[in-house]
Amino acid sequence: MTFTDQATGTLPRSTATPAGPAAPEAPSGLALAGAPVPGPIAGALTGPGGRRTAIDTRASTPLLDVTIPVFNEERDLEACLRRLHAYLLGAFPHSFRITVADNASTDETLKAAERVARELREVTVVHMAEKGRGNALRKVWLASPSPVLAYMDVDLSTDLAALGPLLAPLISGHSDLAIGTRLTRNSRVVRGPKREFISRSYNFLLQALMGAHFSDAQCGFKAIRADVARQLLPHTLDNAWFFDTELLVLAEKCGLRVHEVPVDWTDDPDSSVDIVQTALADLRGMARLSRDLVSGRIPVPDLRAALARGPLPAASRAQEQSPGGSLFGQLVRFGSIGVASTLAYLAIFLLCRGFMDPQLANFLALLTTAVANTAANRRFTFGIQGSSQAARHHFEGLLVFGIGLALTSGALAVVHAASGAAPDRWLELLTVTAANLAATAVKFLLFRLVVFRHRPAAAVPAPPTLPSPAQKRPSK
């Protein structure tokens, strides 16, 4: 990265460097590809009762760092910077800086940004040889000394009046991340039906398949506390548009609080973003992130232990503790897993039926898919992670498997008894399919009400949790 000094406009670094700007508060190292996984937070991230510590607004470091990622925006950039700068000077009561993150622009974008930076002291310019919004935000945010980090699109499609409500929960310690949303009833949005349909469809998939609870992953108007960002960002991989989604999903998996602000948003008709290609890249990103979560590449239990807020003193309401989400979301995820399990069951049944008794083939097909089905539902449908109580869950899952085996075996026995001879192979297949569907409905009820039911006594200890030794060290 190359940095333009905000006071003089000079270029102190002529070549790209992974170390970030020379500031003592900046974290060391931005070479994320091989960076070590950060350890537990050492400092007062949470105060008494698991509350997040409020940010000191009297510090000499700029409280807010707003990043504007740009690529070939020479025409609109200067007007954007002057408008944003004027708004922050007049409406934001704390210190700030604006960082222009130039992503390998091939036009005069960098020169335009440097020209404004020489005039406006609060404007800083960062030039990167690599393209990608996610790459730019990750590097700039990790290098920034400011305690609150934000970004917005260069076209300023979002009404800046939403900036105050976006930042206030982070400064006070109420929330960890804050996002603008265009998809609530209180939002006012002007854009075409194609973009509206793609946006709503994508966010529906996030909620249904990944258990997301935020309403709008793609709105270019977000903020995050720097202490939280430094723990999450090294675990993100996407360098482009999926970066937002990856960060938000990871934050929710780690038990962080995401604040949403309904925004007034006007679509930029001259936007160069290819929404179809971006949507396809987002779908690929969802598949990759799901693999990362399942494989354990991202240490979610460790991050959750370090970052999540502790329970309230009287937290005993199951709906606030259950990680499984809404009934509708559980049904969608359970149904998706069920379809895959049923197809696998039928394939194994047909394979085994060619050389063994139908009851034995049914038993082997059910047993083979039962363990994988229980593990998938435990992780995705009901949101349970880690090895805690895994043995009990799988044991009870096998008991549920026994009920399914009884239903399918009984159905096969009835068909064979009614036909008087060996029934047609497809009649057997239709029978076990119908019985398996009935067993699936019973399985969902038992999973939800018995196997993965929230148990307050085991999940919430009576005394408040104490900070770890790493968290007891005083913050710098």
Protein Blocks (a to p, Z undefined) as FASTA:
>chain_A
ZZddfklopafbfbdcfkbpadfkbcghjafklgccddddedjfbcehhiacdddfkbmb
dfbacddddehilkmmmmmmmmmmmmmmmmmcbdcddddddehiablmlmmmmmmmmmmm
kbccdddfbgcjklmmmmmmmmpcbfbdcdddfklmaafklmmmmmmmmmnomambdcdd
fkbfkbccdddfklmmmmmmmmmmmmmmnopabfblkbccdcddfklmmmmmmmpmbfbl
mlmmmmmmmmmmnopacddddddddddfkbcbdfklmmmmmmmmmmmmmmmmmnomaafk
lmmmmmmccddfklcbfklmpmnbpfklmmmmmmmmmmmmmmmmmmmmmmmmmmpcfklm
mmmmmmmmmmmmmmmmmmmmnopgcjehklmmmmmmmmmmmmmmmmmmmmmmmmmmmnop
acdfklmmmmmmmmmmmmmmmmmmmmmmmmmpccfklmmcfbdcdddfklmpccZZ
